[in-house]
């Protein structure tokens, strides 16, 4: 009998990535030095992070350094997010893509991380799709967002940089978990799926990016708490293949996959596994695990890579995990398993490192901490831990519907879903709009970092 889920609404031998401890000062001191970086054809490198000095975003670094204790991580590399057309050139005094690439050259960096995040009807699973492009503006996405981005990346001045591009995270998973006949389906996701908007947009981006010899495109594979179940990982594999072979692209344009993007799932649950047995009942039947074969991120990521290679992606495909906010340290971190003599749910809740109230909660999570610092070859099967999400940047606002930004219920700690089935969102109060600086969250991430700072 197949049970339906109820909830659908330690690293070894790591080598730290080479980073600049004081990137803002170094960028100013080095001036306009010529391009540095790999001299061999970059796509011959299975792991582009190997031996790389990774670009430190001076804008994020300055905000981090200004917070109490933030100097301890201000030199870590984070991705540059392009989440609207204007971000390509820069707005309101913020750096544009050229500015970041020039700064990377000045830092003598080898590798820059960029996130493309502007699909039409973006985040279709939310009550109101986010982003600036409507569902019928796929042409604008191609000509006003992807094409100008590729034109900048292709400039000869940046040929010595390895450029890792995270292509439209958190998009294709919506077409698995938020489409009919699921009870979480939204009208927007059904429309996006019917029109092929996301696969076509991603395919076009891959076809353009894959033509550049120093660009490494990565596709998002979500996290175990969203797609760990076989009835989800199978359709996700098919969607990824569809996207990689749409709009003139081929699977050869995909260098690898990234898991846990901007999410909070721990690398390893140290104190319990899905097949543990408590009083005759396996842990996978618990409320938290909910029949998921995976309880943590690295085993899920390895499994997804196997499925994707089996579907036709390269056997050399690289695998990354975003560890920017999945540490869950601090006083509430368990130091051992709970006694396996009592209630099944109590055993899991007292043993688990992930302290969220629900595995799919995603907005400005209370109790979360910085995860493993960026590192190359941290454990078997993982090419790098990366910080795709810059720690301290908000996931969205649940403060008020009157702040001029979309109100996001899952960012409101007091949100009560329709029908009275209260689900605690776990969001910190006072979160500002998406990508704005959230000091309270950043300070919590520092305090709860694991490994500790």
C-alpha positions as CSV (number, residue, x, y, z in Angstrom):
1,X,0.0,0.0,0.0
2,X,1.4,3.4,-1.0
3,X,1.0,6.1,1.7
4,X,0.5,9.6,0.5
5,X,2.4,12.3,2.3
6,X,0.6,14.6,4.6
7,X,2.8,17.7,4.4
8,X,3.0,18.8,0.8
9,X,2.1,22.4,1.1
10,X,30.1,15.8,9.0
11,X,32.3,16.6,6.1
12,X,35.6,14.8,5.6
13,X,38.9,16.0,4.1
14,X,37.6,19.4,3.0
15,X,39.9,21.9,1.3
16,X,38.8,25.4,1.8
17,X,38.2,27.4,-1.4
18,X,40.9,30.0,-2.0
19,X,39.3,33.3,-1.1
20,X,40.4,36.9,-0.5
21,X,40.3,37.8,3.2
22,X,39.8,41.5,2.6
23,X,38.3,41.7,-0.9
24,X,37.3,45.4,-0.9
25,X,40.8,46.5,0.0
26,X,42.5,44.2,-2.4
27,X,40.2,45.2,-5.3
28,X,41.2,48.8,-4.8
29,X,44.9,48.0,-4.4
30,X,45.2,45.9,-7.4
31,X,43.4,48.3,-9.8
32,X,42.8,47.1,-13.3
33,X,45.1,44.1,-13.5
34,X,44.8,41.9,-16.5
35,X,42.6,38.8,-16.5
36,X,43.9,36.0,-14.3
37,X,42.8,32.4,-14.2
38,X,42.9,29.1,-16.0
39,X,45.1,28.7,-19.0
40,X,43.8,25.3,-20.2
41,X,40.4,24.9,-21.8
42,X,38.0,25.3,-18.9
43,X,35.5,22.7,-20.0
44,X,38.3,20.1,-19.8
45,X,38.0,20.7,-16.0
46,X,35.5,18.4,-14.5
47,X,35.5,20.4,-11.3
48,X,35.9,24.1,-12.1
49,X,36.4,24.9,-8.4
50,X,39.6,22.9,-8.3
51,X,42.5,25.2,-7.5
52,X,40.3,28.3,-7.9
53,X,40.4,31.6,-6.1
54,X,36.7,32.4,-6.0
55,X,35.4,35.9,-6.3
56,X,34.2,37.7,-3.2
57,X,31.3,40.1,-3.8
58,X,32.5,43.4,-2.3
59,X,28.9,44.6,-1.8
60,X,27.9,41.6,0.2
61,X,31.2,41.5,2.0
62,X,30.8,45.1,3.2
63,X,27.4,44.4,4.6
64,X,28.6,41.3,6.4
65,X,31.7,43.1,7.8
66,X,29.5,45.9,9.2
67,X,27.6,43.4,11.4
68,X,29.0,42.4,14.8
69,X,31.2,39.5,14.3
70,X,30.6,39.5,10.5
71,X,34.2,40.1,9.7
72,X,34.8,36.3,10.4
73,X,33.0,35.4,7.1
74,X,33.1,38.6,5.1
75,X,35.8,37.1,2.9
76,X,33.7,34.2,1.8
77,X,32.6,33.9,-1.9
78,X,28.9,34.2,-2.7
79,X,27.0,34.2,-5.9
80,X,26.0,37.4,-7.8
81,X,22.2,37.3,-8.4
82,X,20.7,38.7,-11.5
83,X,17.0,38.7,-10.6
84,X,15.7,41.4,-13.0
85,X,16.8,43.0,-16.3
86,X,18.0,46.2,-14.6
87,X,20.4,44.1,-12.4
88,X,22.5,43.4,-15.5
89,X,23.7,47.0,-15.7
90,X,23.2,47.8,-12.0
91,X,20.7,50.1,-10.4
92,X,20.5,52.6,-7.6
93,X,24.3,52.6,-7.1
94,X,24.5,48.7,-7.0
95,X,27.1,47.0,-9.1
96,X,26.1,45.5,-12.4
97,X,27.5,42.3,-14.0
98,X,30.4,44.1,-15.7
99,X,31.3,45.7,-12.4
100,X,31.4,42.4,-10.7
101,X,33.5,40.8,-13.4
102,X,35.9,43.7,-13.4
103,X,36.2,43.4,-9.7
104,X,36.9,39.7,-10.0
105,X,39.7,40.5,-12.4
106,X,41.0,43.1,-10.0
107,X,40.9,40.6,-7.2
108,X,42.9,38.2,-9.4
109,X,40.1,35.7,-8.9
110,X,39.8,32.6,-11.1
111,X,36.1,31.9,-10.7
112,X,32.9,34.0,-10.5
113,X,29.5,32.6,-9.5
114,X,26.4,34.1,-11.1
115,X,22.7,33.2,-10.6
116,X,20.1,33.7,-13.3
117,X,16.7,34.2,-11.7
118,X,14.2,35.9,-13.8
119,X,12.0,33.5,-15.7
120,X,8.6,34.7,-16.8
121,X,6.0,34.0,-14.1
122,X,8.8,33.2,-11.7
123,X,8.0,31.3,-8.5
124,X,4.7,30.2,-9.9
125,X,4.0,28.1,-6.8
126,X,3.5,31.3,-4.7
127,X,0.1,33.0,-4.3
128,X,1.3,35.6,-6.7
129,X,4.2,34.9,-9.1
130,X,7.2,37.0,-8.3
131,X,9.6,38.7,-10.7
132,X,9.1,41.3,-13.4
133,X,8.2,39.2,-16.4
134,X,4.7,37.9,-17.0
135,X,4.0,34.5,-18.4
136,X,3.7,35.8,-22.0
137,X,7.1,37.6,-22.0
138,X,9.4,34.7,-22.9
139,X,10.8,36.8,-25.8
140,X,11.7,39.6,-23.4
141,X,13.5,37.0,-21.2
142,X,15.5,35.9,-24.1
143,X,16.4,39.2,-25.7
144,X,16.5,41.5,-22.7
145,X,17.8,39.2,-20.0
146,X,19.7,36.2,-21.4
147,X,21.2,37.8,-24.5
148,X,22.7,40.9,-22.7
149,X,24.0,38.7,-19.9
150,X,25.8,36.3,-22.4
151,X,27.2,39.3,-24.3
152,X,28.9,40.6,-21.2
153,X,30.2,37.1,-20.2
154,X,31.6,36.6,-23.7
155,X,33.8,39.7,-23.6
156,X,37.5,38.8,-24.2
157,X,38.5,40.7,-21.1
158,X,36.9,37.9,-19.0
159,X,38.1,34.9,-20.9
160,X,40.5,34.0,-18.1
161,X,37.7,33.7,-15.6
162,X,35.8,30.5,-15.0
163,X,32.2,31.6,-14.7
164,X,29.8,29.2,-12.9
165,X,26.2,30.1,-13.7
166,X,23.3,28.7,-11.6
167,X,20.4,28.7,-14.1
168,X,17.0,29.6,-12.7
169,X,16.9,27.8,-9.3
170,X,13.6,26.8,-7.7
171,X,11.8,26.9,-11.0
172,X,11.4,23.3,-12.4
173,X,10.5,21.9,-9.0
174,X,7.4,24.0,-9.0
175,X,6.2,22.1,-12.1
176,X,6.4,18.8,-10.1
177,X,4.9,19.7,-6.8
178,X,2.6,22.7,-7.6
179,X,0.7,21.4,-10.7
180,X,-2.5,19.5,-11.1
181,X,-3.8,17.1,-9.9
182,X,-1.9,17.8,-6.7
183,X,-3.8,19.7,-4.0
184,X,-0.9,22.2,-3.9
185,X,-1.4,23.1,-7.6
186,X,-1.6,26.8,-8.6
187,X,-3.2,28.3,-11.7
188,X,0.1,29.9,-12.6
189,X,2.1,26.7,-12.4
190,X,-0.5,24.8,-14.5
191,X,-0.2,27.6,-17.1
192,X,3.6,27.5,-17.1
193,X,3.6,23.8,-17.5
194,X,1.1,23.8,-20.3
195,X,3.0,26.5,-22.2
196,X,6.5,25.0,-21.6
197,X,7.6,28.5,-20.4
198,X,10.2,27.3,-17.9
199,X,11.8,24.5,-20.0
200,X,12.0,26.8,-23.1
201,X,13.5,29.7,-21.1
202,X,16.1,27.5,-19.4
203,X,16.9,25.7,-22.7
204,X,17.5,29.0,-24.4
205,X,19.8,30.2,-21.6
206,X,21.7,26.9,-21.7
207,X,22.1,27.1,-25.5
208,X,23.7,30.6,-25.2
209,X,25.8,29.9,-22.1
210,X,27.0,26.5,-23.3
211,X,28.6,28.1,-26.4
212,X,31.0,30.0,-24.2
213,X,34.2,28.0,-23.4
214,X,34.8,29.5,-19.9
215,X,31.1,29.2,-18.7
216,X,29.9,26.3,-16.5
217,X,26.1,26.1,-16.4
218,X,24.5,24.3,-13.4
219,X,20.9,23.2,-13.0
220,X,19.1,23.2,-9.7
221,X,17.9,19.8,-8.4
222,X,16.0,21.3,-5.4
223,X,16.4,19.5,-2.0
224,X,15.4,16.2,-0.4
225,X,12.5,17.7,1.5
226,X,10.8,18.7,-1.7
227,X,11.7,16.1,-4.2
228,X,13.1,13.1,-2.3
229,X,10.1,10.9,-2.9
230,X,10.3,8.6,-6.0
231,X,7.1,10.0,-7.4
232,X,8.8,13.5,-7.4
233,X,12.4,12.7,-8.3
234,X,11.4,10.8,-11.4
235,X,9.3,13.6,-12.9
236,X,12.0,16.1,-11.9
237,X,14.6,14.1,-13.8
238,X,12.4,14.1,-16.9
239,X,11.8,17.9,-16.6
240,X,15.5,18.6,-16.3
241,X,16.2,16.6,-19.4
242,X,13.4,18.4,-21.3
243,X,14.8,21.8,-20.3
244,X,18.3,20.8,-21.3
245,X,17.1,19.7,-24.7
246,X,14.8,22.6,-25.5
247,X,15.2,25.8,-27.5
248,X,18.3,24.5,-29.3
249,X,20.1,23.2,-26.2
250,X,21.6,19.7,-25.6
251,X,22.6,18.0,-22.4
252,X,26.2,18.8,-23.3
253,X,25.5,22.4,-22.2
254,X,24.9,21.3,-18.6
255,X,28.1,21.0,-16.6
256,X,26.5,19.9,-13.4
257,X,23.8,20.2,-10.8
258,X,23.4,22.1,-7.5
259,X,21.3,21.0,-4.6
260,X,19.7,22.9,-1.7
261,X,19.9,26.3,-3.4
262,X,18.9,29.0,-0.9
263,X,17.5,26.3,1.3
264,X,18.2,24.9,4.8
265,X,18.5,21.1,4.5
266,X,21.5,19.8,6.4
267,X,24.2,17.8,4.6
268,X,23.9,14.8,7.0
269,X,21.5,13.9,9.8
270,X,24.0,12.5,12.2
271,X,21.7,10.9,14.8
272,X,19.0,9.1,12.8
273,X,18.2,7.5,9.5
274,X,15.0,6.7,7.6
275,X,15.3,3.0,8.3
276,X,15.8,3.3,12.1
277,X,13.1,1.4,14.0
278,X,11.4,2.7,17.2
279,X,9.0,0.4,19.0
280,X,8.6,-1.7,15.9
281,X,7.9,1.3,13.6
282,X,10.5,2.5,11.0
283,X,11.4,6.2,11.1
284,X,10.2,6.8,7.6
285,X,6.7,6.6,8.9
286,X,7.2,9.5,11.3
287,X,5.5,12.8,10.8
288,X,8.7,14.6,9.9
289,X,10.1,12.1,7.4
290,X,6.7,11.3,5.9
291,X,7.7,8.2,3.9
292,X,10.7,10.0,2.3
293,X,13.6,7.7,1.6
294,X,16.0,10.6,2.3
295,X,16.4,12.6,5.5
296,X,19.4,14.7,4.5
297,X,21.0,16.4,1.5
298,X,24.1,14.6,0.3
299,X,22.6,11.2,-0.2
300,X,19.7,12.8,-2.0
301,X,22.0,14.8,-4.3
302,X,24.1,11.7,-5.1
303,X,20.9,9.8,-5.9
304,X,19.6,12.6,-8.2
305,X,22.9,12.7,-10.1
306,X,22.6,8.9,-10.7
307,X,19.1,9.4,-12.1
308,X,20.2,12.2,-14.3
309,X,23.2,10.4,-15.7
310,X,20.9,7.5,-16.4
311,X,18.6,9.9,-18.3
312,X,21.4,11.0,-20.6
313,X,23.4,13.7,-18.8
314,X,27.2,13.4,-18.8
315,X,28.7,10.8,-16.4
316,X,31.2,13.6,-15.6
317,X,28.5,15.9,-14.4
318,X,29.7,18.0,-11.4
319,X,27.7,18.1,-8.1
320,X,27.5,21.1,-5.8
321,X,25.6,21.8,-2.5
322,X,24.6,25.2,-1.2
323,X,25.6,25.3,2.5
324,X,25.0,29.0,3.1
325,X,22.3,28.4,5.7
326,X,22.1,24.7,6.6
327,X,24.3,24.6,9.7
328,X,21.7,24.5,12.5
329,X,24.2,25.0,15.3
330,X,23.7,26.8,18.6
331,X,22.2,25.5,21.8
332,X,19.3,23.6,20.2
333,X,21.6,21.4,18.1
334,X,21.2,17.8,19.3
335,X,24.4,16.1,20.6
336,X,23.2,12.6,20.1
337,X,20.2,10.4,19.3
338,X,17.1,10.4,21.5
339,X,16.4,7.2,23.3
340,X,14.7,4.8,20.8
341,X,12.3,3.6,23.5
342,X,9.5,6.1,23.3
343,X,7.2,7.7,20.7
344,X,8.4,7.6,17.1
345,X,7.7,11.3,16.4
346,X,9.4,12.3,19.6
347,X,12.5,10.3,18.7
348,X,12.8,12.0,15.3
349,X,12.1,15.5,16.6
350,X,14.6,15.2,19.4
351,X,17.3,13.6,17.2
352,X,17.1,15.7,14.0
353,X,19.6,18.5,13.3
354,X,17.1,20.4,11.0
355,X,15.0,22.4,13.5
356,X,12.4,23.7,11.1
357,X,8.8,23.1,12.1
358,X,8.1,21.7,8.6
359,X,10.6,20.3,6.0
360,X,9.2,22.6,3.2
361,X,9.5,25.9,5.2
362,X,11.8,28.1,3.3
363,X,11.6,31.8,4.4
364,X,14.1,33.4,6.8
365,X,14.0,30.4,9.1
366,X,14.3,30.9,12.8
367,X,17.1,29.0,14.5
368,X,19.1,28.5,11.3
369,X,22.8,29.0,11.1
370,X,25.6,29.2,8.6
371,X,26.6,25.9,7.2
372,X,30.0,24.5,6.0
373,X,32.1,27.2,4.6
374,X,32.8,27.0,0.8
375,X,35.2,24.2,0.1
376,X,36.4,22.1,-2.8
377,X,36.1,18.3,-2.9
378,X,34.7,18.2,0.7
379,X,33.5,14.6,0.5
380,X,33.0,11.8,-2.0
381,X,30.7,12.7,-4.9
382,X,30.5,16.4,-4.0
383,X,32.8,18.8,-6.0
384,X,32.2,21.8,-3.8
385,X,30.2,23.3,-1.0
386,X,29.1,26.7,-2.3
387,X,27.2,29.7,-0.9
388,X,24.7,30.4,-3.7
389,X,22.4,32.4,-1.4
390,X,24.3,35.3,0.2
391,X,23.7,34.9,4.0
392,X,21.8,37.8,5.4
393,X,19.7,38.6,2.3
394,X,16.0,38.1,3.0
395,X,13.9,35.5,1.3
396,X,10.8,37.7,1.2
397,X,8.5,39.8,3.4
398,X,5.6,38.9,5.5
399,X,5.6,42.2,7.3
400,X,2.7,44.0,5.5
401,X,0.8,44.1,2.3
402,X,1.5,47.8,2.1
403,X,5.3,47.9,1.8
404,X,5.2,48.0,-2.0
405,X,6.5,44.4,-2.3
406,X,4.6,41.2,-2.7
407,X,3.4,39.9,0.7
408,X,4.5,36.3,1.1
409,X,2.5,34.3,3.6
410,X,5.3,31.8,4.3
411,X,7.5,34.8,5.4
412,X,4.9,35.8,8.0
413,X,5.4,34.1,11.4
414,X,1.7,34.6,12.2
415,X,0.3,33.3,8.9
416,X,-2.8,31.1,9.3
417,X,-3.7,29.2,6.1
418,X,-7.3,29.3,4.9
419,X,-9.4,26.6,6.5
420,X,-7.8,27.0,9.9
421,X,-5.2,24.3,9.5
422,X,-2.5,26.3,11.2
423,X,1.0,25.6,10.0
424,X,3.8,27.4,11.7
425,X,6.0,29.0,9.0
426,X,9.1,29.3,11.2
427,X,9.9,32.7,9.7
428,X,11.7,35.3,11.7
429,X,9.5,38.4,12.2
430,X,10.2,41.6,10.4
431,X,11.7,40.2,7.2
432,X,12.2,42.8,4.5
433,X,11.5,42.2,0.8
434,X,13.4,39.7,-1.2
435,X,17.2,40.2,-1.3
436,X,17.2,43.2,1.0
437,X,19.5,43.0,4.0
438,X,18.0,41.4,7.1
439,X,20.4,42.1,10.0
440,X,18.5,40.0,12.5
441,X,18.7,36.9,10.3
442,X,22.4,37.5,9.5
443,X,23.2,37.8,13.2
444,X,21.3,34.6,13.9
445,X,23.2,32.8,11.2
446,X,26.4,33.8,12.8
447,X,25.3,32.7,16.3
448,X,24.1,29.3,15.1
449,X,26.9,28.6,12.6
450,X,28.0,24.9,12.3
451,X,30.8,24.3,12.3
452,X,31.0,27.2,14.8
453,X,33.0,30.2,13.8
